[in-house]
Amino acid sequence: MFYKSAFKDIIYPAYSREPRVTRYRIVLVKNSRLVRAIVQLLADEPLRPQHTDLLTALDVILNRIIEVELMGVRHDCIRLVVLAEAQMIDYPITYNALEIKRRRTAANQPATATDQPIHIRSLDVVRGAVAFYVDREGGKPAGAVIVRMLQ
């Protein structure tokens, strides 16, 4: 299975909170195990120096796109690739595990003063349960397979 959506515009807040616009599309790819959604952003501005408007707003943009198009999709099934200066950068997506809501049976139990270990399955980590964050430091050039799929 292979699916490419058309490019769409998305408006996001710049560092100065002025409106900016970029384009994105979603590509669905099925490998031997599961279907992955690749969110491809087109950056009109250079990604260097590090504090560009797009890099500042990546979390906002990613969560807005997922909320509209991929709500409920598992965290481990989504990738973010930014095309800037003829280079595709693959950014890891993370989340804050403390945002995951406790189950009702656990919520009715009294809270303890000590930290309790919890087990989080990747099936439970979806947008809607937690917000996603872009690991800007972990960005690396996209692999050749990803580049071919997005061209």
C-alpha positions as CSV (number, residue, x, y, z in Angstrom):
1,M,0.0,0.0,0.0
2,F,1.3,3.4,-0.9
3,Y,-0.7,6.7,-0.7
4,K,0.4,10.3,-1.2
5,S,-2.0,13.2,-0.4
6,A,-2.0,16.5,-2.2
7,F,0.0,19.3,-0.6
8,K,-2.1,21.5,1.7
9,D,-1.3,24.8,3.4
10,I,-1.0,25.2,7.1
11,I,-0.7,28.5,8.9
12,Y,1.4,28.6,12.0
13,P,2.7,31.2,14.5
14,A,6.2,32.6,13.9
15,Y,8.6,33.3,16.7
16,S,7.2,36.8,16.8
17,R,3.6,35.3,16.8
18,E,3.0,36.6,13.3
19,P,1.2,34.2,10.9
20,R,3.4,32.2,8.6
21,V,2.4,29.5,6.1
22,T,4.0,26.3,4.9
23,R,2.8,23.3,2.9
24,Y,2.5,19.7,4.0
25,R,1.3,16.3,2.8
26,I,0.9,12.9,4.3
27,V,2.3,9.7,2.7
28,L,1.1,6.3,3.9
29,V,3.4,3.4,3.4
30,K,2.9,-0.2,4.3
31,N,5.9,-2.3,5.1
32,S,6.0,-5.9,6.2
33,R,4.7,-5.1,9.7
34,L,2.5,-2.0,9.7
35,V,1.4,1.1,7.9
36,R,3.4,4.3,8.6
37,A,2.3,7.8,8.1
38,I,5.0,10.2,7.0
39,V,4.2,13.9,7.5
40,Q,6.3,15.9,5.0
41,L,6.7,19.6,5.5
42,L,8.1,22.0,3.0
43,A,10.3,24.7,4.5
44,D,10.7,27.9,2.4
45,E,13.1,29.3,5.0
46,P,16.5,27.9,5.7
47,L,16.8,25.7,8.8
48,R,20.0,27.4,9.8
49,P,20.5,29.2,12.1
50,Q,18.6,27.0,14.6
51,H,16.0,29.5,15.7
52,T,13.9,29.8,12.6
53,D,10.2,30.3,12.7
54,L,9.5,26.8,11.3
55,L,11.7,25.0,13.9
56,T,10.1,27.1,16.7
57,A,6.7,26.0,15.6
58,L,7.3,22.3,14.7
59,D,5.4,21.0,17.7
60,V,2.4,23.2,17.0
61,I,2.4,22.3,13.3
62,L,2.8,18.6,13.9
63,N,0.0,18.4,16.6
64,R,-2.3,20.4,14.4
65,I,-1.8,18.2,11.4
66,I,-2.2,15.0,13.5
67,E,-5.3,16.4,15.2
68,V,-7.0,17.1,11.8
69,E,-5.7,14.1,9.8
70,L,-4.2,11.4,12.0
71,M,-6.1,11.6,15.4
72,G,-5.8,8.3,17.2
73,V,-2.9,7.1,15.1
74,R,-0.1,5.4,17.2
75,H,3.0,7.4,18.0
76,D,5.3,4.7,16.6
77,C,3.5,4.9,13.2
78,I,4.2,8.6,12.5
79,R,7.3,10.1,11.1
80,L,8.1,13.8,10.4
81,V,10.3,14.8,7.4
82,V,11.1,18.4,6.7
83,L,12.4,19.4,3.2
84,A,14.6,22.5,3.4
85,E,17.4,23.6,1.2
86,A,17.1,20.5,-1.0
87,Q,17.8,18.3,2.0
88,M,15.2,16.1,3.8
89,I,15.6,15.9,7.6
90,D,13.9,13.2,9.5
91,Y,12.9,14.4,13.0
92,P,12.1,11.9,15.8
93,I,8.7,12.4,17.6
94,T,8.5,12.1,21.3
95,Y,5.8,12.5,24.0
96,N,5.5,13.2,27.7
97,A,4.4,9.9,29.4
98,L,3.0,11.9,32.3
99,E,0.2,13.2,30.1
100,I,-1.2,9.7,29.6
101,K,-4.4,9.5,31.5
102,R,-4.7,6.7,34.1
103,R,-7.3,4.1,33.6
104,R,-10.5,4.5,35.5
105,T,-9.8,1.6,37.9
106,A,-6.4,3.1,38.7
107,A,-7.8,6.6,38.9
108,N,-10.2,5.5,41.7
109,Q,-7.4,4.2,43.8
110,P,-5.8,6.6,46.3
111,A,-2.6,8.3,45.1
112,T,0.6,7.3,46.9
113,A,3.5,9.5,48.0
114,T,6.0,7.5,46.0
115,D,6.5,7.1,42.3
116,Q,4.9,4.0,40.9
117,P,6.2,2.3,37.8
118,I,3.8,2.1,34.9
119,H,3.9,0.1,31.7
120,I,3.0,2.0,28.5
121,R,2.2,0.1,25.4
122,S,2.8,1.8,22.0
123,L,-0.8,1.1,21.2
124,D,-1.8,3.5,24.0
125,V,0.4,6.4,22.8
126,V,-1.8,8.3,20.4
127,R,-2.5,11.9,19.7
128,G,-5.5,12.8,21.8
129,A,-4.1,10.9,24.8
130,V,-0.9,12.9,24.7
131,A,0.6,15.8,22.7
132,F,3.6,14.9,20.5
133,Y,6.9,16.8,20.4
134,V,9.6,17.1,17.8
135,D,13.1,16.2,18.9
136,R,14.9,19.0,17.1
137,E,18.3,17.8,18.3
138,G,17.7,14.3,17.0
139,G,17.0,15.4,13.4
140,K,19.1,13.6,10.8
141,P,19.1,13.3,7.0
142,A,16.3,11.1,5.8
143,G,17.3,7.7,4.5
144,A,17.4,6.9,0.7
145,V,14.2,4.9,0.9
146,I,12.3,7.7,2.5
147,V,13.6,10.2,0.0
148,R,12.5,8.0,-2.9
149,M,9.0,7.7,-1.4
150,L,8.6,11.4,-1.0
151,Q,9.8,12.4,-4.4
